[in-house]
Amino acid sequence: MTDHHLEIYDRLCQECKSSGADLKDQIAIDEEMKTSVLELEETMKVMMREVISRDERLRKAILTYYGESFLDSLWIQIHDFFNHDYVGHRLEDDQSWVVD
């Protein structure tokens, strides 16, 4: 799924280079990108629900410090907690980077 999302992004970058259009504007209006973002958001929601359901200590901490309503929006909050404003690039399959 993320590979497809990056392909869409790369396509938009190329289109903007050749047309002079603003990338941010193109991302906002491109239907394929909108669909991809919605799919990624849903995947993140499902992943976070799974993690919370398996990790009782995490669930208890969320409930203690943030409350029940936070359980459904945790997938959004991760970005706020770990926002380093970086741009990721696809690496060779045998490479990995850890960003802390």
CNS distance restraints for C-alpha pairs under 8 A (distance, minus, plus):
assign (resid   1 and name CA) (resid   5 and name CA) 6.34 0.50 0.50
assign (resid   1 and name CA) (resid  40 and name CA) 7.46 0.50 0.50
assign (resid   2 and name CA) (resid   6 and name CA) 6.11 0.50 0.50
assign (resid   2 and name CA) (resid  40 and name CA) 7.64 0.50 0.50
assign (resid   3 and name CA) (resid   7 and name CA) 6.18 0.50 0.50
assign (resid   4 and name CA) (resid   8 and name CA) 6.34 0.50 0.50
assign (resid   4 and name CA) (resid  36 and name CA) 7.98 0.50 0.50
assign (resid   5 and name CA) (resid   9 and name CA) 6.31 0.50 0.50
assign (resid   5 and name CA) (resid  33 and name CA) 7.18 0.50 0.50
assign (resid   5 and name CA) (resid  36 and name CA) 5.96 0.50 0.50
assign (resid   5 and name CA) (resid  37 and name CA) 7.71 0.50 0.50
assign (resid   6 and name CA) (resid  10 and name CA) 6.03 0.50 0.50
assign (resid   7 and name CA) (resid  11 and name CA) 6.11 0.50 0.50
assign (resid   8 and name CA) (resid  12 and name CA) 6.25 0.50 0.50
assign (resid   8 and name CA) (resid  32 and name CA) 7.34 0.50 0.50
assign (resid   8 and name CA) (resid  33 and name CA) 6.43 0.50 0.50
assign (resid   9 and name CA) (resid  13 and name CA) 6.20 0.50 0.50
assign (resid   9 and name CA) (resid  27 and name CA) 7.76 0.50 0.50
assign (resid   9 and name CA) (resid  33 and name CA) 7.53 0.50 0.50
assign (resid  10 and name CA) (resid  14 and name CA) 6.27 0.50 0.50
assign (resid  11 and name CA) (resid  15 and name CA) 6.18 0.50 0.50
assign (resid  12 and name CA) (resid  16 and name CA) 6.07 0.50 0.50
assign (resid  12 and name CA) (resid  23 and name CA) 6.89 0.50 0.50
assign (resid  12 and name CA) (resid  26 and name CA) 6.91 0.50 0.50
assign (resid  12 and name CA) (resid  27 and name CA) 7.18 0.50 0.50
assign (resid  13 and name CA) (resid  17 and name CA) 6.20 0.50 0.50
assign (resid  13 and name CA) (resid  23 and name CA) 6.44 0.50 0.50
assign (resid  14 and name CA) (resid  18 and name CA) 6.34 0.50 0.50
assign (resid  15 and name CA) (resid  19 and name CA) 6.04 0.50 0.50
assign (resid  15 and name CA) (resid  21 and name CA) 7.82 0.50 0.50
assign (resid  16 and name CA) (resid  20 and name CA) 5.20 0.50 0.50
assign (resid  16 and name CA) (resid  21 and name CA) 4.76 0.50 0.50
assign (resid  16 and name CA) (resid  22 and name CA) 6.32 0.50 0.50
assign (resid  16 and name CA) (resid  23 and name CA) 5.93 0.50 0.50
assign (resid  16 and name CA) (resid  26 and name CA) 7.75 0.50 0.50
assign (resid  17 and name CA) (resid  21 and name CA) 7.28 0.50 0.50
assign (resid  21 and name CA) (resid  25 and name CA) 7.70 0.50 0.50
assign (resid  21 and name CA) (resid  26 and name CA) 7.27 0.50 0.50
assign (resid  22 and name CA) (resid  26 and name CA) 6.34 0.50 0.50
assign (resid  23 and name CA) (resid  27 and name CA) 6.09 0.50 0.50
assign (resid  24 and name CA) (resid  28 and name CA) 6.33 0.50 0.50
assign (resid  25 and name CA) (resid  29 and name CA) 6.49 0.50 0.50
assign (resid  26 and name CA) (resid  30 and name CA) 5.86 0.50 0.50
assign (resid  27 and name CA) (resid  33 and name CA) 6.40 0.50 0.50
assign (resid  27 and name CA) (resid  34 and name CA) 7.78 0.50 0.50
assign (resid  28 and name CA) (resid  33 and name CA) 7.86 0.50 0.50
assign (resid  28 and name CA) (resid  34 and name CA) 7.32 0.50 0.50
assign (resid  29 and name CA) (resid  34 and name CA) 7.58 0.50 0.50
assign (resid  30 and name CA) (resid  34 and name CA) 6.31 0.50 0.50
assign (resid  31 and name CA) (resid  35 and name CA) 6.22 0.50 0.50
assign (resid  32 and name CA) (resid  36 and name CA) 6.17 0.50 0.50
assign (resid  33 and name CA) (resid  37 and name CA) 6.10 0.50 0.50
assign (resid  34 and name CA) (resid  38 and name CA) 6.32 0.50 0.50
assign (resid  35 and name CA) (resid  39 and name CA) 6.24 0.50 0.50
assign (resid  36 and name CA) (resid  40 and name CA) 6.18 0.50 0.50
assign (resid  37 and name CA) (resid  41 and name CA) 6.10 0.50 0.50
assign (resid  38 and name CA) (resid  42 and name CA) 6.24 0.50 0.50
assign (resid  39 and name CA) (resid  43 and name CA) 6.22 0.50 0.50
assign (resid  40 and name CA) (resid  44 and name CA) 6.19 0.50 0.50
assign (resid  41 and name CA) (resid  45 and name CA) 6.25 0.50 0.50
assign (resid  42 and name CA) (resid  46 and name CA) 6.25 0.50 0.50
assign (resid  43 and name CA) (resid  47 and name CA) 6.13 0.50 0.50
assign (resid  44 and name CA) (resid  48 and name CA) 6.12 0.50 0.50
assign (resid  44 and name CA) (resid  75 and name CA) 6.08 0.50 0.50
assign (resid  45 and name CA) (resid  49 and name CA) 6.18 0.50 0.50
assign (resid  45 and name CA) (resid  72 and name CA) 7.63 0.50 0.50
assign (resid  45 and name CA) (resid  73 and name CA) 7.97 0.50 0.50
assign (resid  45 and name CA) (resid  75 and name CA) 5.70 0.50 0.50
assign (resid  46 and name CA) (resid  50 and name CA) 6.22 0.50 0.50
assign (resid  47 and name CA) (resid  51 and name CA) 6.27 0.50 0.50
assign (resid  48 and name CA) (resid  52 and name CA) 6.05 0.50 0.50
assign (resid  48 and name CA) (resid  74 and name CA) 7.16 0.50 0.50
assign (resid  48 and name CA) (resid  75 and name CA) 6.05 0.50 0.50
assign (resid  49 and name CA) (resid  53 and name CA) 6.03 0.50 0.50
assign (resid  49 and name CA) (resid  71 and name CA) 7.81 0.50 0.50
assign (resid  49 and name CA) (resid  72 and name CA) 7.71 0.50 0.50
assign (resid  50 and name CA) (resid  54 and name CA) 6.29 0.50 0.50
assign (resid  51 and name CA) (resid  55 and name CA) 6.08 0.50 0.50
assign (resid  52 and name CA) (resid  56 and name CA) 6.99 0.50 0.50
assign (resid  52 and name CA) (resid  58 and name CA) 6.34 0.50 0.50
assign (resid  52 and name CA) (resid  59 and name CA) 5.49 0.50 0.50
assign (resid  52 and name CA) (resid  71 and name CA) 7.97 0.50 0.50
assign (resid  53 and name CA) (resid  59 and name CA) 7.27 0.50 0.50
assign (resid  55 and name CA) (resid  59 and name CA) 6.31 0.50 0.50
assign (resid  56 and name CA) (resid  60 and name CA) 6.03 0.50 0.50
assign (resid  57 and name CA) (resid  61 and name CA) 6.12 0.50 0.50
assign (resid  58 and name CA) (resid  62 and name CA) 6.17 0.50 0.50
assign (resid  59 and name CA) (resid  63 and name CA) 6.19 0.50 0.50
assign (resid  59 and name CA) (resid  71 and name CA) 7.91 0.50 0.50
assign (resid  60 and name CA) (resid  64 and name CA) 5.97 0.50 0.50
assign (resid  61 and name CA) (resid  65 and name CA) 6.04 0.50 0.50
assign (resid  61 and name CA) (resid  66 and name CA) 7.99 0.50 0.50
assign (resid  62 and name CA) (resid  66 and name CA) 5.36 0.50 0.50
assign (resid  62 and name CA) (resid  67 and name CA) 6.34 0.50 0.50
assign (resid  62 and name CA) (resid  68 and name CA) 7.67 0.50 0.50
assign (resid  62 and name CA) (resid  70 and name CA) 7.07 0.50 0.50
assign (resid  62 and name CA) (resid  71 and name CA) 7.03 0.50 0.50
assign (resid  63 and name CA) (resid  67 and name CA) 4.28 0.50 0.50
assign (resid  63 and name CA) (resid  68 and name CA) 5.51 0.50 0.50
assign (resid  63 and name CA) (resid  70 and name CA) 7.65 0.50 0.50
assign (resid  63 and name CA) (resid  71 and name CA) 7.71 0.50 0.50
assign (resid  66 and name CA) (resid  70 and name CA) 5.94 0.50 0.50
assign (resid  67 and name CA) (resid  71 and name CA) 7.57 0.50 0.50
assign (resid  69 and name CA) (resid  73 and name CA) 7.22 0.50 0.50
assign (resid  70 and name CA) (resid  74 and name CA) 5.81 0.50 0.50
assign (resid  73 and name CA) (resid  77 and name CA) 6.68 0.50 0.50
assign (resid  74 and name CA) (resid  78 and name CA) 6.41 0.50 0.50
assign (resid  75 and name CA) (resid  79 and name CA) 7.85 0.50 0.50
assign (resid  76 and name CA) (resid  80 and name CA) 7.44 0.50 0.50
assign (resid  77 and name CA) (resid  81 and name CA) 6.36 0.50 0.50
assign (resid  78 and name CA) (resid  82 and name CA) 6.10 0.50 0.50
assign (resid  79 and name CA) (resid  83 and name CA) 5.29 0.50 0.50
assign (resid  91 and name CA) (resid  95 and name CA) 6.08 0.50 0.50
assign (resid  91 and name CA) (resid  96 and name CA) 7.10 0.50 0.50
